[in-house]
């Protein structure tokens, strides 16, 4: 067996051997990066909706966050299945990065800001996830990754209305300015609502 001079591919007896080479194109790199980023975003969605809704208590903005968290929880197995089949290590790395950011946010940033700003910050995270899913869907379509396209289409149809509902609940902070202005540090030392 020797290499074909023109292509560099091995050949035997005048026949070129077929070799499957995993060529990583920029589009494929983008797909992998966005997949990890969506997994990280969904991990944050699970964590932050629980924390923020617990801080807020039994009020409409917390209910909206719980609905977003429930969607993230329900979507997780399907997202994991679509992503992990292609890049199990990348998903694990994305989750670990998400955990680090969640810990930093919980122990540092959320302690410094009031509940209203923290709520808006959580919603910004959901907007980020939607932007990632939109781009991931377009990239997946170009790569003929049909499972991911179907996942993103379904996920976006369900997630957008939940985020819009959570945004509508921001009026509660205008009605309850004292609660809106509570610092995260003060809330951290209060017992959790039952």
Rosetta constraint file for C-alpha pairs under 8 A:
AtomPair CA 1 CA 10 HARMONIC 6.60 0.50
AtomPair CA 1 CA 11 HARMONIC 5.87 0.50
AtomPair CA 1 CA 12 HARMONIC 4.94 0.50
AtomPair CA 1 CA 13 HARMONIC 7.51 0.50
AtomPair CA 2 CA 10 HARMONIC 5.50 0.50
AtomPair CA 2 CA 11 HARMONIC 5.84 0.50
AtomPair CA 2 CA 12 HARMONIC 6.87 0.50
AtomPair CA 3 CA 8 HARMONIC 5.42 0.50
AtomPair CA 3 CA 9 HARMONIC 5.35 0.50
AtomPair CA 3 CA 10 HARMONIC 4.12 0.50
AtomPair CA 3 CA 11 HARMONIC 5.94 0.50
AtomPair CA 4 CA 8 HARMONIC 4.97 0.50
AtomPair CA 4 CA 9 HARMONIC 5.31 0.50
AtomPair CA 4 CA 10 HARMONIC 5.83 0.50
AtomPair CA 4 CA 11 HARMONIC 6.31 0.50
AtomPair CA 4 CA 16 HARMONIC 7.57 0.50
AtomPair CA 5 CA 9 HARMONIC 7.86 0.50
AtomPair CA 9 CA 16 HARMONIC 6.91 0.50
AtomPair CA 9 CA 17 HARMONIC 7.10 0.50
AtomPair CA 9 CA 19 HARMONIC 7.73 0.50
AtomPair CA 10 CA 16 HARMONIC 6.28 0.50
AtomPair CA 10 CA 17 HARMONIC 5.96 0.50
AtomPair CA 11 CA 15 HARMONIC 5.36 0.50
AtomPair CA 11 CA 16 HARMONIC 4.10 0.50
AtomPair CA 11 CA 17 HARMONIC 5.13 0.50
AtomPair CA 12 CA 16 HARMONIC 6.48 0.50
AtomPair CA 12 CA 17 HARMONIC 7.07 0.50
AtomPair CA 24 CA 28 HARMONIC 5.85 0.50
AtomPair CA 24 CA 29 HARMONIC 6.55 0.50
AtomPair CA 25 CA 29 HARMONIC 6.26 0.50
AtomPair CA 26 CA 30 HARMONIC 6.14 0.50
AtomPair CA 27 CA 31 HARMONIC 6.19 0.50
AtomPair CA 27 CA 139 HARMONIC 6.90 0.50
AtomPair CA 27 CA 143 HARMONIC 7.76 0.50
AtomPair CA 28 CA 32 HARMONIC 6.26 0.50
AtomPair CA 28 CA 143 HARMONIC 7.51 0.50
AtomPair CA 29 CA 33 HARMONIC 6.13 0.50
AtomPair CA 30 CA 34 HARMONIC 6.00 0.50
AtomPair CA 30 CA 139 HARMONIC 7.57 0.50
AtomPair CA 31 CA 35 HARMONIC 6.04 0.50
AtomPair CA 31 CA 136 HARMONIC 6.28 0.50
AtomPair CA 31 CA 139 HARMONIC 6.12 0.50
AtomPair CA 31 CA 140 HARMONIC 6.69 0.50
AtomPair CA 32 CA 36 HARMONIC 6.28 0.50
AtomPair CA 32 CA 87 HARMONIC 7.53 0.50
AtomPair CA 32 CA 90 HARMONIC 7.72 0.50
AtomPair CA 33 CA 37 HARMONIC 6.13 0.50
AtomPair CA 34 CA 38 HARMONIC 6.03 0.50
AtomPair CA 34 CA 132 HARMONIC 6.37 0.50
AtomPair CA 34 CA 133 HARMONIC 7.82 0.50
AtomPair CA 34 CA 135 HARMONIC 7.84 0.50
AtomPair CA 34 CA 136 HARMONIC 5.83 0.50
AtomPair CA 35 CA 39 HARMONIC 6.27 0.50
AtomPair CA 35 CA 83 HARMONIC 6.48 0.50
AtomPair CA 35 CA 91 HARMONIC 7.66 0.50
AtomPair CA 35 CA 136 HARMONIC 6.97 0.50
AtomPair CA 36 CA 40 HARMONIC 6.12 0.50
AtomPair CA 36 CA 83 HARMONIC 7.97 0.50
AtomPair CA 36 CA 90 HARMONIC 6.11 0.50
AtomPair CA 36 CA 91 HARMONIC 5.24 0.50
AtomPair CA 36 CA 93 HARMONIC 7.69 0.50
AtomPair CA 36 CA 94 HARMONIC 5.04 0.50
AtomPair CA 36 CA 95 HARMONIC 7.87 0.50
AtomPair CA 37 CA 41 HARMONIC 6.03 0.50
AtomPair CA 37 CA 94 HARMONIC 6.35 0.50
AtomPair CA 37 CA 132 HARMONIC 7.26 0.50
AtomPair CA 38 CA 42 HARMONIC 6.11 0.50
AtomPair CA 38 CA 129 HARMONIC 6.11 0.50
AtomPair CA 38 CA 132 HARMONIC 6.27 0.50
AtomPair CA 38 CA 133 HARMONIC 6.67 0.50
AtomPair CA 39 CA 43 HARMONIC 6.22 0.50
AtomPair CA 39 CA 79 HARMONIC 7.51 0.50
AtomPair CA 39 CA 80 HARMONIC 7.67 0.50
AtomPair CA 39 CA 91 HARMONIC 6.53 0.50
AtomPair CA 39 CA 94 HARMONIC 6.38 0.50
AtomPair CA 39 CA 95 HARMONIC 6.59 0.50
AtomPair CA 40 CA 44 HARMONIC 6.32 0.50
AtomPair CA 40 CA 91 HARMONIC 7.90 0.50
AtomPair CA 40 CA 94 HARMONIC 5.01 0.50
AtomPair CA 40 CA 95 HARMONIC 5.05 0.50
AtomPair CA 40 CA 96 HARMONIC 7.96 0.50
AtomPair CA 40 CA 97 HARMONIC 7.01 0.50
AtomPair CA 40 CA 98 HARMONIC 4.86 0.50
AtomPair CA 41 CA 45 HARMONIC 6.15 0.50
AtomPair CA 41 CA 98 HARMONIC 6.96 0.50
AtomPair CA 41 CA 125 HARMONIC 7.20 0.50
AtomPair CA 41 CA 126 HARMONIC 7.68 0.50
AtomPair CA 41 CA 128 HARMONIC 7.74 0.50
AtomPair CA 41 CA 129 HARMONIC 5.67 0.50
AtomPair CA 42 CA 46 HARMONIC 6.32 0.50
AtomPair CA 42 CA 72 HARMONIC 6.07 0.50
AtomPair CA 42 CA 76 HARMONIC 7.57 0.50
AtomPair CA 42 CA 129 HARMONIC 7.36 0.50
AtomPair CA 43 CA 47 HARMONIC 6.48 0.50
AtomPair CA 43 CA 95 HARMONIC 6.49 0.50
AtomPair CA 43 CA 98 HARMONIC 6.34 0.50
AtomPair CA 43 CA 99 HARMONIC 7.50 0.50
AtomPair CA 44 CA 48 HARMONIC 5.81 0.50
AtomPair CA 44 CA 98 HARMONIC 6.01 0.50
AtomPair CA 44 CA 99 HARMONIC 7.27 0.50
AtomPair CA 44 CA 102 HARMONIC 6.32 0.50
AtomPair CA 45 CA 49 HARMONIC 5.88 0.50
AtomPair CA 45 CA 68 HARMONIC 7.61 0.50
AtomPair CA 45 CA 69 HARMONIC 6.12 0.50
AtomPair CA 45 CA 72 HARMONIC 6.52 0.50
AtomPair CA 45 CA 122 HARMONIC 7.99 0.50
AtomPair CA 45 CA 125 HARMONIC 7.55 0.50
AtomPair CA 45 CA 126 HARMONIC 7.13 0.50
AtomPair CA 46 CA 50 HARMONIC 6.61 0.50
AtomPair CA 46 CA 69 HARMONIC 5.20 0.50
AtomPair CA 46 CA 70 HARMONIC 7.91 0.50
AtomPair CA 46 CA 72 HARMONIC 6.13 0.50
AtomPair CA 46 CA 73 HARMONIC 6.59 0.50
AtomPair CA 47 CA 51 HARMONIC 6.39 0.50
AtomPair CA 47 CA 102 HARMONIC 7.26 0.50
AtomPair CA 48 CA 52 HARMONIC 5.80 0.50
AtomPair CA 48 CA 102 HARMONIC 7.44 0.50
AtomPair CA 48 CA 122 HARMONIC 6.78 0.50
AtomPair CA 49 CA 53 HARMONIC 5.84 0.50
AtomPair CA 49 CA 65 HARMONIC 5.21 0.50
AtomPair CA 49 CA 66 HARMONIC 6.03 0.50
AtomPair CA 49 CA 68 HARMONIC 7.15 0.50
AtomPair CA 49 CA 69 HARMONIC 5.44 0.50
AtomPair CA 49 CA 122 HARMONIC 7.55 0.50
AtomPair CA 50 CA 54 HARMONIC 6.07 0.50
AtomPair CA 50 CA 65 HARMONIC 7.72 0.50
AtomPair CA 50 CA 66 HARMONIC 6.89 0.50
AtomPair CA 50 CA 69 HARMONIC 7.12 0.50
AtomPair CA 51 CA 55 HARMONIC 6.28 0.50
AtomPair CA 52 CA 56 HARMONIC 6.21 0.50
AtomPair CA 52 CA 62 HARMONIC 7.04 0.50
AtomPair CA 52 CA 65 HARMONIC 7.57 0.50
AtomPair CA 52 CA 118 HARMONIC 7.65 0.50
AtomPair CA 52 CA 119 HARMONIC 6.83 0.50
AtomPair CA 52 CA 122 HARMONIC 8.00 0.50
AtomPair CA 53 CA 57 HARMONIC 6.00 0.50
AtomPair CA 53 CA 58 HARMONIC 7.81 0.50
AtomPair CA 53 CA 61 HARMONIC 7.52 0.50
AtomPair CA 53 CA 62 HARMONIC 4.21 0.50
AtomPair CA 53 CA 63 HARMONIC 7.12 0.50
AtomPair CA 53 CA 65 HARMONIC 6.20 0.50
AtomPair CA 53 CA 66 HARMONIC 6.64 0.50
AtomPair CA 54 CA 62 HARMONIC 7.44 0.50
AtomPair CA 54 CA 192 HARMONIC 6.82 0.50
AtomPair CA 54 CA 193 HARMONIC 6.93 0.50
AtomPair CA 55 CA 115 HARMONIC 7.78 0.50
AtomPair CA 55 CA 187 HARMONIC 6.69 0.50
AtomPair CA 55 CA 188 HARMONIC 7.99 0.50
AtomPair CA 55 CA 192 HARMONIC 7.42 0.50
AtomPair CA 56 CA 61 HARMONIC 7.59 0.50
AtomPair CA 56 CA 62 HARMONIC 5.90 0.50
AtomPair CA 56 CA 115 HARMONIC 7.49 0.50
AtomPair CA 57 CA 62 HARMONIC 6.53 0.50
AtomPair CA 57 CA 193 HARMONIC 6.19 0.50
AtomPair CA 58 CA 62 HARMONIC 6.46 0.50
AtomPair CA 58 CA 63 HARMONIC 7.19 0.50
AtomPair CA 59 CA 63 HARMONIC 6.40 0.50
AtomPair CA 60 CA 64 HARMONIC 6.32 0.50
AtomPair CA 60 CA 169 HARMONIC 6.29 0.50
AtomPair CA 60 CA 172 HARMONIC 7.36 0.50
AtomPair CA 61 CA 65 HARMONIC 6.34 0.50
AtomPair CA 61 CA 166 HARMONIC 6.28 0.50
AtomPair CA 61 CA 169 HARMONIC 5.15 0.50
AtomPair CA 61 CA 170 HARMONIC 6.72 0.50
AtomPair CA 61 CA 172 HARMONIC 7.14 0.50
AtomPair CA 62 CA 66 HARMONIC 6.13 0.50
AtomPair CA 63 CA 67 HARMONIC 6.33 0.50
AtomPair CA 64 CA 68 HARMONIC 6.45 0.50
AtomPair CA 64 CA 162 HARMONIC 7.21 0.50
AtomPair CA 64 CA 165 HARMONIC 6.51 0.50
AtomPair CA 64 CA 166 HARMONIC 4.87 0.50
AtomPair CA 64 CA 169 HARMONIC 7.36 0.50
AtomPair CA 65 CA 69 HARMONIC 6.11 0.50
AtomPair CA 65 CA 166 HARMONIC 6.51 0.50
AtomPair CA 66 CA 70 HARMONIC 6.00 0.50
AtomPair CA 67 CA 71 HARMONIC 6.28 0.50
AtomPair CA 67 CA 162 HARMONIC 6.92 0.50
AtomPair CA 68 CA 72 HARMONIC 6.31 0.50
AtomPair CA 68 CA 159 HARMONIC 7.37 0.50
AtomPair CA 68 CA 162 HARMONIC 6.00 0.50
AtomPair CA 68 CA 163 HARMONIC 7.02 0.50
AtomPair CA 69 CA 73 HARMONIC 6.12 0.50
AtomPair CA 70 CA 74 HARMONIC 6.07 0.50
AtomPair CA 71 CA 75 HARMONIC 5.99 0.50
AtomPair CA 71 CA 158 HARMONIC 7.96 0.50
AtomPair CA 71 CA 159 HARMONIC 7.29 0.50
AtomPair CA 72 CA 76 HARMONIC 6.03 0.50
AtomPair CA 73 CA 77 HARMONIC 8.00 0.50
AtomPair CA 75 CA 79 HARMONIC 6.18 0.50
AtomPair CA 75 CA 155 HARMONIC 7.48 0.50
AtomPair CA 76 CA 80 HARMONIC 5.90 0.50
AtomPair CA 77 CA 81 HARMONIC 6.09 0.50
AtomPair CA 78 CA 82 HARMONIC 6.25 0.50
AtomPair CA 78 CA 151 HARMONIC 7.64 0.50
AtomPair CA 79 CA 83 HARMONIC 6.10 0.50
AtomPair CA 79 CA 151 HARMONIC 7.23 0.50
AtomPair CA 80 CA 84 HARMONIC 5.44 0.50
AtomPair CA 81 CA 85 HARMONIC 6.14 0.50
AtomPair CA 82 CA 86 HARMONIC 7.48 0.50
AtomPair CA 82 CA 147 HARMONIC 6.58 0.50
AtomPair CA 82 CA 148 HARMONIC 6.31 0.50
AtomPair CA 82 CA 151 HARMONIC 8.00 0.50
AtomPair CA 83 CA 87 HARMONIC 6.22 0.50
AtomPair CA 83 CA 88 HARMONIC 7.27 0.50
AtomPair CA 83 CA 91 HARMONIC 7.13 0.50
AtomPair CA 84 CA 88 HARMONIC 4.31 0.50
AtomPair CA 84 CA 89 HARMONIC 7.90 0.50
AtomPair CA 84 CA 91 HARMONIC 6.42 0.50
AtomPair CA 87 CA 91 HARMONIC 6.36 0.50
AtomPair CA 88 CA 92 HARMONIC 6.36 0.50
AtomPair CA 89 CA 93 HARMONIC 6.21 0.50
AtomPair CA 90 CA 94 HARMONIC 6.14 0.50
AtomPair CA 91 CA 95 HARMONIC 6.16 0.50
AtomPair CA 92 CA 96 HARMONIC 6.26 0.50
AtomPair CA 93 CA 97 HARMONIC 6.25 0.50
AtomPair CA 94 CA 98 HARMONIC 6.13 0.50
AtomPair CA 95 CA 99 HARMONIC 6.11 0.50
AtomPair CA 96 CA 100 HARMONIC 6.26 0.50
AtomPair CA 97 CA 101 HARMONIC 6.31 0.50
AtomPair CA 98 CA 102 HARMONIC 6.05 0.50
AtomPair CA 99 CA 103 HARMONIC 6.11 0.50
AtomPair CA 100 CA 104 HARMONIC 6.21 0.50
AtomPair CA 101 CA 105 HARMONIC 6.02 0.50
AtomPair CA 102 CA 106 HARMONIC 6.00 0.50
AtomPair CA 103 CA 107 HARMONIC 6.00 0.50
AtomPair CA 104 CA 108 HARMONIC 5.55 0.50
AtomPair CA 104 CA 109 HARMONIC 6.87 0.50
AtomPair CA 105 CA 109 HARMONIC 4.77 0.50
AtomPair CA 105 CA 110 HARMONIC 5.65 0.50
AtomPair CA 106 CA 110 HARMONIC 5.40 0.50
AtomPair CA 106 CA 111 HARMONIC 7.06 0.50
AtomPair CA 107 CA 111 HARMONIC 6.46 0.50
AtomPair CA 108 CA 112 HARMONIC 6.77 0.50
AtomPair CA 109 CA 113 HARMONIC 6.64 0.50
AtomPair CA 110 CA 114 HARMONIC 7.58 0.50
AtomPair CA 110 CA 118 HARMONIC 6.29 0.50
AtomPair CA 110 CA 184 HARMONIC 5.51 0.50
AtomPair CA 110 CA 185 HARMONIC 7.63 0.50
AtomPair CA 111 CA 183 HARMONIC 6.69 0.50
AtomPair CA 111 CA 184 HARMONIC 4.16 0.50
AtomPair CA 111 CA 185 HARMONIC 4.34 0.50
AtomPair CA 111 CA 186 HARMONIC 7.94 0.50
AtomPair CA 111 CA 188 HARMONIC 7.42 0.50
AtomPair CA 112 CA 183 HARMONIC 6.57 0.50
AtomPair CA 112 CA 184 HARMONIC 6.06 0.50
AtomPair CA 112 CA 185 HARMONIC 6.47 0.50
AtomPair CA 113 CA 117 HARMONIC 6.33 0.50
AtomPair CA 113 CA 118 HARMONIC 6.41 0.50
AtomPair CA 113 CA 183 HARMONIC 5.59 0.50
AtomPair CA 113 CA 184 HARMONIC 5.80 0.50
AtomPair CA 114 CA 118 HARMONIC 6.25 0.50
AtomPair CA 114 CA 180 HARMONIC 6.56 0.50
AtomPair CA 114 CA 181 HARMONIC 5.14 0.50
AtomPair CA 114 CA 182 HARMONIC 5.14 0.50
AtomPair CA 114 CA 183 HARMONIC 4.10 0.50
AtomPair CA 114 CA 184 HARMONIC 5.54 0.50
AtomPair CA 115 CA 119 HARMONIC 6.08 0.50
AtomPair CA 115 CA 179 HARMONIC 7.29 0.50
AtomPair CA 115 CA 180 HARMONIC 5.37 0.50
AtomPair CA 115 CA 181 HARMONIC 6.30 0.50
AtomPair CA 115 CA 182 HARMONIC 5.90 0.50
AtomPair CA 115 CA 183 HARMONIC 6.26 0.50
AtomPair CA 115 CA 184 HARMONIC 6.26 0.50
AtomPair CA 116 CA 120 HARMONIC 6.35 0.50
AtomPair CA 116 CA 173 HARMONIC 6.48 0.50
AtomPair CA 116 CA 180 HARMONIC 4.80 0.50
AtomPair CA 116 CA 181 HARMONIC 6.69 0.50
AtomPair CA 117 CA 121 HARMONIC 6.07 0.50
AtomPair CA 118 CA 122 HARMONIC 6.21 0.50
AtomPair CA 119 CA 123 HARMONIC 6.39 0.50
AtomPair CA 120 CA 124 HARMONIC 6.21 0.50
AtomPair CA 121 CA 125 HARMONIC 6.46 0.50
AtomPair CA 122 CA 126 HARMONIC 6.66 0.50
AtomPair CA 123 CA 127 HARMONIC 6.36 0.50
AtomPair CA 123 CA 163 HARMONIC 7.29 0.50
AtomPair CA 123 CA 166 HARMONIC 7.67 0.50
AtomPair CA 123 CA 167 HARMONIC 7.50 0.50
AtomPair CA 124 CA 128 HARMONIC 6.21 0.50
AtomPair CA 125 CA 129 HARMONIC 6.34 0.50
AtomPair CA 126 CA 130 HARMONIC 6.32 0.50
AtomPair CA 126 CA 163 HARMONIC 7.13 0.50
AtomPair CA 127 CA 131 HARMONIC 6.25 0.50
AtomPair CA 127 CA 163 HARMONIC 7.95 0.50
AtomPair CA 128 CA 132 HARMONIC 6.21 0.50
AtomPair CA 129 CA 133 HARMONIC 6.12 0.50
AtomPair CA 130 CA 134 HARMONIC 6.15 0.50
AtomPair CA 130 CA 156 HARMONIC 6.93 0.50
AtomPair CA 130 CA 159 HARMONIC 7.84 0.50
AtomPair CA 130 CA 160 HARMONIC 7.63 0.50
AtomPair CA 131 CA 135 HARMONIC 6.37 0.50
AtomPair CA 132 CA 136 HARMONIC 5.92 0.50
AtomPair CA 133 CA 137 HARMONIC 5.93 0.50
AtomPair CA 133 CA 152 HARMONIC 5.98 0.50
AtomPair CA 133 CA 156 HARMONIC 7.34 0.50
AtomPair CA 134 CA 138 HARMONIC 6.53 0.50
AtomPair CA 134 CA 152 HARMONIC 7.21 0.50
AtomPair CA 134 CA 156 HARMONIC 7.77 0.50
AtomPair CA 135 CA 139 HARMONIC 6.23 0.50
AtomPair CA 136 CA 140 HARMONIC 5.90 0.50
AtomPair CA 136 CA 152 HARMONIC 7.68 0.50
AtomPair CA 137 CA 141 HARMONIC 6.11 0.50
AtomPair CA 137 CA 148 HARMONIC 6.73 0.50
AtomPair CA 137 CA 149 HARMONIC 5.07 0.50
AtomPair CA 137 CA 152 HARMONIC 5.70 0.50
AtomPair CA 137 CA 153 HARMONIC 7.40 0.50
AtomPair CA 138 CA 142 HARMONIC 6.48 0.50
AtomPair CA 138 CA 149 HARMONIC 7.67 0.50
AtomPair CA 139 CA 143 HARMONIC 6.37 0.50
AtomPair CA 140 CA 144 HARMONIC 5.99 0.50
AtomPair CA 140 CA 145 HARMONIC 4.88 0.50
AtomPair CA 140 CA 146 HARMONIC 7.09 0.50
AtomPair CA 140 CA 148 HARMONIC 6.20 0.50
AtomPair CA 140 CA 149 HARMONIC 5.85 0.50
AtomPair CA 141 CA 145 HARMONIC 5.98 0.50
AtomPair CA 141 CA 146 HARMONIC 6.78 0.50
AtomPair CA 141 CA 149 HARMONIC 6.03 0.50
AtomPair CA 145 CA 149 HARMONIC 6.38 0.50
AtomPair CA 146 CA 150 HARMONIC 6.09 0.50
AtomPair CA 147 CA 151 HARMONIC 6.09 0.50
AtomPair CA 148 CA 152 HARMONIC 6.03 0.50
AtomPair CA 149 CA 153 HARMONIC 6.12 0.50
AtomPair CA 150 CA 154 HARMONIC 6.17 0.50
AtomPair CA 151 CA 155 HARMONIC 5.89 0.50
AtomPair CA 152 CA 156 HARMONIC 5.82 0.50
AtomPair CA 153 CA 157 HARMONIC 6.24 0.50
AtomPair CA 154 CA 158 HARMONIC 6.47 0.50
AtomPair CA 155 CA 159 HARMONIC 5.87 0.50
AtomPair CA 156 CA 160 HARMONIC 5.83 0.50
AtomPair CA 157 CA 161 HARMONIC 7.47 0.50
AtomPair CA 158 CA 162 HARMONIC 6.98 0.50
AtomPair CA 159 CA 163 HARMONIC 6.29 0.50
AtomPair CA 160 CA 164 HARMONIC 6.21 0.50
AtomPair CA 161 CA 165 HARMONIC 6.13 0.50
AtomPair CA 162 CA 166 HARMONIC 6.32 0.50
AtomPair CA 163 CA 167 HARMONIC 6.24 0.50
AtomPair CA 164 CA 168 HARMONIC 6.28 0.50
AtomPair CA 165 CA 169 HARMONIC 6.55 0.50
AtomPair CA 166 CA 170 HARMONIC 7.11 0.50
AtomPair CA 170 CA 174 HARMONIC 7.46 0.50
AtomPair CA 171 CA 175 HARMONIC 6.57 0.50
AtomPair CA 172 CA 176 HARMONIC 6.08 0.50
AtomPair CA 173 CA 177 HARMONIC 5.62 0.50
AtomPair CA 173 CA 179 HARMONIC 7.26 0.50
AtomPair CA 173 CA 180 HARMONIC 5.20 0.50
AtomPair CA 174 CA 180 HARMONIC 7.69 0.50
AtomPair CA 176 CA 180 HARMONIC 6.20 0.50
AtomPair CA 177 CA 181 HARMONIC 6.09 0.50
AtomPair CA 178 CA 182 HARMONIC 6.62 0.50
AtomPair CA 182 CA 186 HARMONIC 6.93 0.50
AtomPair CA 182 CA 187 HARMONIC 7.19 0.50
AtomPair CA 183 CA 187 HARMONIC 6.53 0.50
AtomPair CA 184 CA 188 HARMONIC 6.03 0.50
AtomPair CA 185 CA 189 HARMONIC 6.90 0.50
AtomPair CA 186 CA 190 HARMONIC 6.88 0.50
